[in-house]
Amino acid sequence: RGGAGLIIVGGFKINPLAAGPRFLSIADDRYLPNLERLTGPVKKEGARIFAQLFHGGRYIHSLEIGGPPVSASDGVSRLTGEAPRPLSIDEIEGTVRDFAAAAARAKKAGFDGVEVMGSTGYLISQFLSPVTNKRQDACGGDLENRMRFGLEVAGAVREAVGKGFPVVFRVSGNDFVKGGNTNREARLFSKEL
């Protein structure tokens, strides 16, 4: 009504470990009725609405989720002062499925697109960065392996929503952290996406 063309609702947690209770959730079908109550009026006024799919990883406090936060690797977070628990390969695959299910749920709830938070130091960024990803398996080591989680999320989200449904993937540029990613890695990751 006020002239906005697109509203992106930020920070929908994709599973219980993604964020605490202060965040909106899109992790279960029981949220669909309230999500539809959100999307309907926006679309009625002629605007479009996207859901931002979020997993904070090591940036989430253990008190918020009832246990240790998760990430690519352990190592104390300067933001929370806590060490996350590294995700197992099975948990990584489950998290990819959770992103996809959240995207499908967003579409079902009437959102016009989704934005995957692959930036700002959140979980996908934690896998991408050599500072926070010390894994020695298929999801760690060289850049190709560190990109794997984010690329799998992107692929699973696209498959879940089908063609013609907008998928935005937010990517950070230079980390400005010693030993972290630069614009070069961001460019390569974006090209792979």
Disulfide bonds with the S-S distance in Angstrom:
none
